[in-house]
Amino acid sequence: MGHFYQGIVGMVGTGLIAVGFSAIYLMNRHNLWPCILAHGLYNTVAFILVFRGIILH
């Protein structure tokens, strides 16, 4: 519900990304660091794309 402000598309997209992070977590034997790094990389790329006007967020 934390992404409710993004509408249904944002909530579904965030849910799918969460499933991906969950898979990373499970594939790495419950090690949280790969998820932290993947989340940071995702946020960095998204910020650059929004900042450059390539995607509107």
N, C-alpha and C positions, 0 to 999 in steps of 0.2 A: 504494500500500500504506500510505501515511501515514494514511489514513482507515479502516483496517481495524477500528479500535475501534468504529466506527459501524455495523458490520455491512454486509450486502450492499446494503441500501437506501441507507445513507449513502455507500457507495462508488459506487454507480450515480449517485446524485444529484450527488455531487461531480464525477464524470466528465462528466455532462451540463453542469454549470456550466463546467467546463474547456473543453468544446467551444464554449460561448458566448463565453468569454474569448478563445479562439483566433480565433473569427470577428471579434470586435472588433479584435484585433491585426492580422489580415489586411486588414480593411476600412479600417484607418487606416494603411496602407502601412508596416507593421512598426514603428509608434510604440507604445512600451510604456506611455506615460502614460495613455491612455484606459483600459487594462486595470487599471492601478494604481488609478485613480479609481473605476472600476466595482467593483473588489474591495473597496475601502474603503467604498463606499456599501452594497454587499451585506452586509458584516460589521456595519455600523452598524445597518441595518434589522433584521437577524437578532438582534443584541444587544438592541435595544429590544423586539422581539416576545417574546423569551425572558424578559427582565427584567419585562415587564408581564404575563407569564403567558398570553399569547395563543397561543403555541406552546410545546410542550415539546421540548427539544433533547437 
